[in-house]
Amino acid sequence: ADNKSNRAEFIRIPPDAPVMQVKELISTKWCHERPSLVISVTGGAKDYNMKPKLLRAFRRGLLKVASTTGAWIITGGMNTGIMKLVGEIVQINPNRHRPIHLIGIATWGCVAGSDQLDVHGTNVHYAKPHVEELNEAALEPNHTEFIFVDDGSVRKFGGEITFRASLEQAISGDFFAIRSNSDSSPTLPKLTPTTSFRSEQSDPIPVVLLVVEGGPNTVRTVHEAVVENNIPAVFFEGTGRCCDLFAKAVRLYKEYRLKFELSEEIPR
């Protein structure tokens, strides 16, 4: 797709497409460099105003990590909510010598103007439709790659969730599972601006799910990532809705676990 001065690669796939083939496409044809980290951002798909203090922290942190480590960022690809915010942040990338790969994974039936993209091997000038139907949205223009998951549904969000989690797991190569088996305190590798990309393509890559606000489909995304595919999640507490619910649950669990462990240590 060619939107104004922004160009993006795209592919349309069924939900049961081989994730390893899609991973290979991204690594060798689209991005050309192996990332040192993948940040998968999920959350509110509707427009909302983040508190200024949180917004500054989110923008500063995301830009710093993405521009200095050669990270890939994955979102839902739409021009709404947290996806739009991430696109706007990436647009101000201060390191032009290291472009940030922003990959959108979306449900085909929810893309406004998807008929423009119903082509094969042809460049497309994607124009945002003047009118969007309920449960569809235009593509965010700063994304550099798009994967459209066509499950046959029309204007029903969430058709990409399972495939997205499976792809992220394939990219991670069970990074955290491997380290959990050998070390009780798994840690991310040290990341610097000169991190090498010459590692073997099959080497594990840390993938982290970053949750900001969100509703029912965010809950599904967290479940698929954490429970089904062993991908750790970070909850940006204070952004509201299910993100704060998850953060509170984690905090309460830690408090309960600490009290339980302390009670076990007290001699009877």
C-alpha positions in Angstrom: 0.0 0.0 0.0 1.1 3.5 -0.7 -0.5 6.1 1.6 0.8 9.7 0.9 4.6 9.4 1.4 4.3 6.3 3.6 4.8 2.9 2.0 3.8 -0.4 3.6 4.0 -4.1 2.7 0.9 -6.2 3.2 -0.4 -9.7 3.0 -3.8 -11.3 3.4 -3.9 -14.8 5.0 -6.4 -17.3 6.4 -6.4 -17.7 10.2 -4.7 -21.1 9.9 -1.8 -19.9 7.8 1.6 -21.5 8.7 3.0 -19.1 11.3 6.6 -20.1 10.5 6.2 -19.1 6.8 4.7 -15.7 7.8 7.6 -15.2 10.3 10.1 -16.0 7.5 8.4 -13.5 5.2 8.6 -10.7 7.9 12.2 -11.5 8.7 13.7 -12.0 5.3 11.5 -10.0 2.8 10.1 -7.2 4.9 12.3 -6.2 7.8 15.7 -7.7 6.6 17.2 -7.4 10.1 16.5 -9.6 13.0 15.1 -7.7 16.0 16.6 -7.8 19.5 13.1 -7.3 21.0 9.5 -7.4 19.9 6.9 -5.2 21.7 3.4 -6.3 21.1 1.0 -3.5 22.1 -2.7 -4.2 22.8 -5.5 -2.2 24.4 -8.3 0.2 23.8 -9.4 0.2 20.2 -11.6 3.3 20.7 -10.3 6.9 20.9 -9.6 8.0 24.5 -7.5 10.6 26.1 -4.6 9.3 28.2 -3.6 11.4 31.1 -0.7 13.8 30.1 1.7 12.3 32.6 1.1 8.8 31.5 1.2 9.8 27.8 4.6 11.4 28.3 6.0 8.3 30.1 4.5 6.0 27.4 5.9 8.0 24.5 9.3 8.4 26.1 9.7 4.7 27.0 8.4 3.4 23.7 10.6 5.6 21.6 13.7 4.9 23.6 13.3 1.2 23.4 12.2 1.0 19.8 14.8 3.5 18.4 17.8 2.1 20.2 17.3 -1.6 20.1 16.0 -2.2 16.6 12.7 -3.5 18.1 9.7 -4.5 16.1 6.4 -3.2 17.4 3.2 -5.1 16.7 -0.3 -3.6 17.0 -3.8 -4.2 15.6 -2.9 -1.7 12.8 -6.1 0.4 12.9 -6.2 4.2 13.0 -8.0 4.3 16.4 -7.2 4.1 20.1 -3.8 2.8 21.3 -2.9 1.7 17.7 -3.2 5.3 16.4 -1.3 6.6 19.4 1.6 4.2 18.8 1.7 5.2 15.1 1.9 8.8 16.0 4.7 8.1 18.4 6.7 6.1 15.9 6.3 8.9 13.4 8.6 11.1 15.5 11.4 8.5 15.7 14.5 10.6 16.4 16.8 8.0 14.9 16.2 8.1 11.1 19.1 5.8 10.4 17.3 3.0 12.3 13.7 2.9 11.0 11.1 1.4 13.4 9.2 -1.6 12.0 5.6 -1.1 13.1 3.6 -4.2 12.1 -0.2 -4.2 12.1 -2.1 -7.5 12.4 -5.8 -6.9 11.7 -9.0 -8.7 10.9 -9.6 -8.3 7.1 -13.4 -7.9 7.5 -12.9 -4.9 9.8 -10.6 -2.9 7.5 -12.5 0.1 6.1 -11.9 0.3 2.3 -10.6 -3.3 2.2 -11.8 -3.6 -1.4 -8.9 -1.3 -2.4 -6.5 -4.0 -1.0 -8.1 -7.0 -2.8 -5.2 -7.3 -5.3 -2.3 -9.5 -5.9 1.3 -8.3 -6.6 0.2 -4.8 -7.3 0.9 -1.4 -5.7 -2.1 0.2 -4.1 -2.8 3.8 -3.1 -4.9 3.2 0.0 -7.3 6.1 0.6 -9.1 6.4 3.9 -12.9 6.1 3.3 -14.9 9.2 4.0 -17.5 7.1 5.9 -16.7 4.1 8.1 -19.3 1.5 9.0 -19.8 0.3 12.5 -17.1 -2.1 13.7 -14.6 -1.1 11.0 -11.7 1.3 10.9 -9.1 2.7 8.5 -5.5 1.7 8.6 -3.0 3.6 10.6 -0.7 5.3 8.1 2.6 5.0 9.9 2.6 1.3 10.1 5.3 -0.3 7.8 3.8 -3.8 7.4 0.3 -5.2 7.6 -0.9 -8.8 8.0 -4.6 -9.1 7.3 -6.2 -12.2 8.8 -9.3 -13.2 6.8 -11.5 -15.5 8.8 -14.6 -14.8 6.6 -16.2 -12.5 9.2 -17.5 -9.1 8.3 -17.1 -6.2 10.8 -16.4 -8.4 13.7 -13.2 -7.5 15.6 -10.9 -10.2 17.1 -10.5 -12.6 14.2 -6.7 -12.1 14.3 -6.1 -12.7 18.0 -5.3 -16.4 17.9 -3.0 -16.0 14.9 -1.3 -13.0 16.3 -0.4 -14.8 19.5 0.8 -17.9 17.6 3.0 -15.7 15.4 4.5 -13.9 18.4 5.2 -17.2 20.0 6.9 -18.4 16.8 9.1 -15.3 16.8 9.9 -15.7 20.5 11.0 -19.3 20.1 9.9 -19.9 23.7 12.5 -17.4 24.8 11.1 -17.1 28.4 10.2 -20.8 28.7 13.8 -21.7 27.8 15.2 -19.4 30.5 12.6 -20.4 33.0 13.8 -24.0 32.8 17.5 -23.0 33.3 17.1 -20.0 35.6 14.5 -19.2 38.2 14.9 -15.5 37.5 14.8 -15.0 33.7 16.0 -11.7 32.4 16.0 -9.8 29.1 19.4 -9.7 27.3 21.3 -6.5 27.7 20.2 -4.2 24.9 22.4 -1.4 23.5 22.4 0.8 20.4 25.0 -1.6 18.8 23.2 -4.8 19.5 24.2 -7.3 16.7 21.6 -8.7 14.4 23.9 -11.5 13.1 22.4 -14.2 15.4 20.8 -17.2 13.7 17.2 -16.7 12.6 16.1 -19.6 14.8 17.5 -18.1 18.0 14.8 -17.1 20.5 13.8 -13.4 20.6 12.1 -11.8 23.7 8.5 -10.9 22.9 6.6 -8.8 25.5 3.0 -7.9 25.5 2.3 -4.3 26.6 -1.3 -3.7 27.7 -2.8 -0.2 27.7 -6.4 0.2 28.8 -8.6 -2.2 26.7 -11.9 -4.2 26.8 -13.1 -7.7 26.2 -10.8 -8.4 23.2 -7.8 -7.2 25.2 -8.7 -9.8 27.8 -8.7 -12.4 25.0 -5.4 -11.1 23.7 -3.8 -11.4 27.1 -5.1 -14.9 27.6 -3.9 -16.1 24.2 -0.4 -14.6 24.8 0.2 -15.4 28.4 -1.7 -18.6 29.0 -1.6 -20.3 25.6 1.7 -19.1 24.3 3.9 -18.3 27.3 4.5 -14.6 26.4 4.9 -12.3 29.4 2.7 -9.2 29.8 3.3 -5.7 31.2 0.3 -3.8 32.4 0.5 0.0 32.1 -1.4 0.7 35.3 -3.5 3.9 35.4 -4.7 3.7 31.8 -8.0 2.2 32.9 -10.5 -0.6 32.2 -9.2 -4.1 31.9 -5.6 -3.1 32.1 -6.1 -1.7 35.6 -8.1 -4.8 36.5 -5.2 -7.1 35.5 -2.7 -4.9 37.3 -4.7 -5.0 40.5 -5.1 -8.7 40.3 -1.4 -9.2 39.9 -0.7 -6.9 42.8 -3.2 -8.7 45.1 -1.8 -12.1 44.0 1.8 -11.0 45.0 0.5 -9.6 48.3 -1.3 -12.9 49.1 1.7 -15.0 48.0 4.0 -13.0 50.2 1.7 -13.4 53.2 1.4 -17.1 52.5 5.2 -17.6 52.3 5.7 -15.6 55.5 3.1 -17.7 57.3 4.9 -20.9 56.2 8.2 -19.6 57.6 6.8 -18.9 61.1 7.7 -21.8 63.4 4.7 -23.5 65.0 
